[in-house]
Amino acid sequence: MNSDNSRINEWFVPKFGPIKFRVFVGFLFLPYTAMCICFTLLGSLLSPIVHIDRLIALAVIYFLALGISAHAADGIGNRQTKPWANYISKREFKLLLVSGLVLAYSIGAFYIISYVPLLAFIAITEGFFLLAYNFELFDGFFHNNLWFSLSWGALPFIAGFVMQTNSITILSILFSFLTGFISYIEIRLSREYKVLKKTSTNIVRQGKLEIYLKSISLGTISITFVCFIIAYFHSI
Protein backbone atom coordinates (compact mmCIF):
# COMPACT_ATOMS: atom_id res chain seq x y z
CA MET A 1 0.00 0.00 0.00
CA ASN A 2 1.18 3.50 -0.76
CA SER A 3 1.18 5.25 2.59
CA ASP A 4 0.85 8.63 0.88
CA ASN A 5 -2.68 7.66 -0.15
CA SER A 6 -3.67 6.47 3.31
CA ARG A 7 -5.59 8.54 5.86
CA ILE A 8 -5.00 6.01 8.62
CA ASN A 9 -2.82 8.56 10.43
CA GLU A 10 -5.42 11.32 10.37
CA TRP A 11 -6.09 13.17 13.62
CA PHE A 12 -9.59 11.67 13.91
CA VAL A 13 -8.33 8.07 13.61
CA PRO A 14 -7.45 6.33 16.93
CA LYS A 15 -3.79 5.56 17.49
CA PHE A 16 -4.63 2.43 19.45
CA GLY A 17 -6.38 -0.89 18.86
CA PRO A 18 -6.44 -3.37 15.95
CA ILE A 19 -6.11 -1.93 12.47
CA LYS A 20 -9.69 -2.91 11.56
CA PHE A 21 -11.01 -0.97 14.56
CA ARG A 22 -8.91 2.09 13.70
CA VAL A 23 -10.06 2.01 10.08
CA PHE A 24 -13.74 1.66 11.01
CA VAL A 25 -13.57 4.65 13.37
CA GLY A 26 -11.71 6.65 10.73
CA PHE A 27 -14.22 5.62 8.10
CA LEU A 28 -16.99 7.23 10.18
CA PHE A 29 -15.24 10.64 10.06
CA LEU A 30 -16.63 11.19 13.55
CA PRO A 31 -15.81 14.92 14.00
CA TYR A 32 -17.63 15.80 10.78
CA THR A 33 -20.46 13.34 11.34
CA ALA A 34 -20.85 14.86 14.81
CA MET A 35 -21.14 18.31 13.23
CA CYS A 36 -24.08 17.14 11.12
CA ILE A 37 -25.75 15.58 14.16
CA CYS A 38 -25.19 18.82 16.07
CA PHE A 39 -27.02 20.71 13.33
CA THR A 40 -30.05 18.45 13.86
CA LEU A 41 -29.88 19.08 17.61
CA LEU A 42 -29.71 22.84 17.11
CA GLY A 43 -32.70 22.65 14.78
CA SER A 44 -34.60 20.71 17.43
CA LEU A 45 -33.71 23.26 20.11
CA LEU A 46 -35.26 26.03 18.01
CA SER A 47 -38.65 24.44 18.67
CA PRO A 48 -40.71 25.87 21.56
CA ILE A 49 -41.27 22.33 22.82
CA VAL A 50 -38.52 19.71 22.53
CA HIS A 51 -39.42 16.03 22.46
CA ILE A 52 -36.30 14.26 23.69
CA ASP A 53 -37.17 10.95 22.03
CA ARG A 54 -37.48 12.65 18.64
CA LEU A 55 -34.22 14.54 19.20
CA ILE A 56 -32.36 11.31 19.98
CA ALA A 57 -34.06 9.42 17.16
CA LEU A 58 -33.01 11.98 14.56
CA ALA A 59 -29.44 11.98 15.88
CA VAL A 60 -29.36 8.20 15.46
CA ILE A 61 -30.89 8.48 11.97
CA TYR A 62 -28.19 10.87 10.79
CA PHE A 63 -25.43 8.81 12.39
CA LEU A 64 -26.65 5.77 10.48
CA ALA A 65 -27.36 7.59 7.22
CA LEU A 66 -24.29 9.83 7.11
CA GLY A 67 -21.76 8.25 9.45
CA ILE A 68 -22.25 4.77 8.03
CA SER A 69 -24.24 4.66 4.78
CA ALA A 70 -23.01 7.84 3.07
CA HIS A 71 -19.38 7.04 3.83
CA ALA A 72 -19.89 3.47 2.64
CA ALA A 73 -21.38 4.78 -0.61
CA ASP A 74 -18.42 7.12 -0.94
CA GLY A 75 -16.08 4.16 -0.55
CA ILE A 76 -17.89 2.18 -3.23
CA GLY A 77 -18.14 5.08 -5.65
CA ASN A 78 -14.51 6.18 -5.40
CA ARG A 79 -12.52 3.09 -4.50
CA GLN A 80 -9.43 4.32 -6.34
CA THR A 81 -9.12 7.40 -4.15
CA LYS A 82 -10.28 6.14 -0.76
CA PRO A 83 -7.73 4.48 1.53
CA TRP A 84 -10.41 2.53 3.36
CA ALA A 85 -10.75 0.29 0.28
CA ASN A 86 -7.43 -1.28 1.30
CA TYR A 87 -9.06 -2.50 4.52
CA ILE A 88 -12.80 -2.69 3.83
CA SER A 89 -14.02 -4.93 1.03
CA LYS A 90 -16.65 -3.92 -1.51
CA ARG A 91 -19.00 -6.48 0.01
CA GLU A 92 -18.52 -4.93 3.46
CA PHE A 93 -19.11 -1.45 2.04
CA LYS A 94 -22.38 -2.62 0.49
CA LEU A 95 -23.47 -4.29 3.73
CA LEU A 96 -22.76 -1.09 5.68
CA LEU A 97 -24.58 1.02 3.08
CA VAL A 98 -27.74 -1.10 3.03
CA SER A 99 -27.91 -1.86 6.75
CA GLY A 100 -27.41 1.79 7.70
CA LEU A 101 -30.13 2.96 5.34
CA VAL A 102 -32.58 0.24 6.38
CA LEU A 103 -32.19 1.10 10.05
CA ALA A 104 -32.28 4.86 9.47
CA TYR A 105 -35.38 4.78 7.29
CA SER A 106 -37.11 2.30 9.60
CA ILE A 107 -36.77 4.71 12.51
CA GLY A 108 -37.74 7.62 10.28
CA ALA A 109 -40.80 5.80 8.96
CA PHE A 110 -42.12 5.28 12.49
CA TYR A 111 -41.98 9.00 13.28
CA ILE A 112 -43.27 10.01 9.85
CA ILE A 113 -46.33 7.79 10.24
CA SER A 114 -46.89 8.56 13.92
CA TYR A 115 -46.02 12.23 14.37
CA VAL A 116 -44.22 14.15 11.62
CA PRO A 117 -45.38 13.39 8.06
CA LEU A 118 -43.48 16.45 6.79
CA LEU A 119 -40.25 14.63 7.64
CA ALA A 120 -40.90 12.38 4.64
CA PHE A 121 -39.86 15.19 2.28
CA ILE A 122 -36.57 15.62 4.16
CA ALA A 123 -35.99 11.86 4.12
CA ILE A 124 -36.54 11.63 0.37
CA THR A 125 -34.33 14.65 -0.34
CA GLU A 126 -31.50 13.48 1.91
CA GLY A 127 -31.69 9.99 0.39
CA PHE A 128 -31.35 11.48 -3.07
CA PHE A 129 -28.34 13.58 -2.10
CA LEU A 130 -26.70 10.62 -0.36
CA LEU A 131 -26.75 8.63 -3.60
CA ALA A 132 -26.27 11.49 -6.08
CA TYR A 133 -23.34 13.03 -4.21
CA ASN A 134 -21.40 9.91 -3.28
CA PHE A 135 -21.94 7.99 -6.52
CA GLU A 136 -21.42 11.19 -8.53
CA LEU A 137 -24.63 10.68 -10.49
CA PHE A 138 -25.66 13.05 -13.30
CA ASP A 139 -22.01 13.44 -14.33
CA GLY A 140 -21.08 14.55 -10.82
CA PHE A 141 -23.38 17.59 -10.92
CA PHE A 142 -24.21 17.26 -7.21
CA HIS A 143 -20.68 16.36 -6.12
CA ASN A 144 -19.47 19.78 -5.05
CA ASN A 145 -19.20 22.02 -1.98
CA LEU A 146 -22.53 23.77 -2.51
CA TRP A 147 -24.65 20.63 -2.57
CA PHE A 148 -22.62 19.14 0.28
CA SER A 149 -23.34 22.17 2.47
CA LEU A 150 -27.04 21.96 1.61
CA SER A 151 -27.43 18.23 2.20
CA TRP A 152 -25.29 17.86 5.34
CA GLY A 153 -25.41 21.40 6.71
CA ALA A 154 -28.68 23.18 5.99
CA LEU A 155 -31.10 20.26 5.67
CA PRO A 156 -30.09 18.59 8.97
CA PHE A 157 -31.00 21.78 10.83
CA ILE A 158 -34.38 21.97 9.11
CA ALA A 159 -34.87 18.25 9.77
CA GLY A 160 -34.33 18.86 13.48
CA PHE A 161 -36.96 21.60 13.54
CA VAL A 162 -39.39 19.55 11.44
CA MET A 163 -38.91 16.53 13.71
CA GLN A 164 -40.14 18.60 16.66
CA THR A 165 -42.87 20.70 15.05
CA ASN A 166 -43.88 19.08 11.77
CA SER A 167 -43.48 22.53 10.20
CA ILE A 168 -40.97 24.80 8.50
CA THR A 169 -40.71 28.48 9.39
CA ILE A 170 -38.81 31.43 7.96
CA LEU A 171 -36.66 31.49 11.10
CA SER A 172 -35.69 27.83 10.73
CA ILE A 173 -34.73 28.45 7.10
CA LEU A 174 -32.63 31.48 8.04
CA PHE A 175 -30.75 29.54 10.70
CA SER A 176 -30.20 26.69 8.24
CA PHE A 177 -28.21 29.10 6.06
CA LEU A 178 -25.80 29.50 8.97
CA THR A 179 -25.28 25.76 9.46
CA GLY A 180 -25.01 25.37 5.70
CA PHE A 181 -22.29 28.03 5.63
CA ILE A 182 -20.37 26.30 8.42
CA SER A 183 -20.60 23.04 6.51
CA TYR A 184 -19.40 24.79 3.35
CA ILE A 185 -16.31 26.15 5.11
CA GLU A 186 -15.58 22.73 6.57
CA ILE A 187 -15.76 20.83 3.27
CA ARG A 188 -13.78 23.51 1.41
CA LEU A 189 -10.94 23.38 3.94
CA SER A 190 -11.17 19.60 4.12
CA ARG A 191 -10.70 19.20 0.37
CA GLU A 192 -7.56 21.36 0.38
CA TYR A 193 -6.25 19.55 3.45
CA LYS A 194 -6.82 16.15 1.85
CA VAL A 195 -4.91 17.12 -1.30
CA LEU A 196 -1.94 18.48 0.67
CA LYS A 197 -1.95 15.45 2.95
CA LYS A 198 -1.97 13.08 -0.02
CA THR A 199 0.84 14.84 -1.86
CA SER A 200 2.85 15.56 1.30
CA THR A 201 3.36 19.16 0.24
CA ASN A 202 3.26 22.45 2.19
CA ILE A 203 3.46 20.94 5.66
CA VAL A 204 2.93 24.33 7.30
CA ARG A 205 -0.35 24.86 5.44
CA GLN A 206 -1.39 21.31 6.34
CA GLY A 207 -0.88 22.06 10.01
CA LYS A 208 -2.92 25.25 9.82
CA LEU A 209 -5.77 23.52 7.98
CA GLU A 210 -5.83 20.73 10.54
CA ILE A 211 -6.14 23.30 13.33
CA TYR A 212 -8.96 25.03 11.44
CA LEU A 213 -10.82 21.75 10.92
CA LYS A 214 -10.43 20.76 14.56
CA SER A 215 -11.65 24.19 15.65
CA ILE A 216 -14.71 24.09 13.39
CA SER A 217 -15.77 20.59 14.44
CA LEU A 218 -15.01 20.91 18.14
CA GLY A 219 -16.43 24.45 18.19
CA THR A 220 -19.70 23.25 16.66
CA ILE A 221 -19.93 20.43 19.20
CA SER A 222 -19.16 22.77 22.10
CA ILE A 223 -21.69 25.40 21.03
CA THR A 224 -24.36 22.72 20.64
CA PHE A 225 -23.59 21.39 24.12
CA VAL A 226 -23.89 24.88 25.61
CA CYS A 227 -27.18 25.50 23.79
CA PHE A 228 -28.52 22.18 25.04
CA ILE A 229 -27.59 22.99 28.64
CA ILE A 230 -29.18 26.46 28.40
CA ALA A 231 -32.35 24.98 26.90
CA TYR A 232 -32.49 22.35 29.62
CA PHE A 233 -32.22 24.80 32.52
CA HIS A 234 -34.63 27.16 30.80
CA SER A 235 -37.24 24.41 30.67
CA ILE A 236 -37.11 23.45 34.35
Order of alpha helices (4+ residues) and beta strands (2+ residues): alpha-alpha-alpha-alpha-alpha-alpha-alpha-alpha-alpha-alpha-alpha
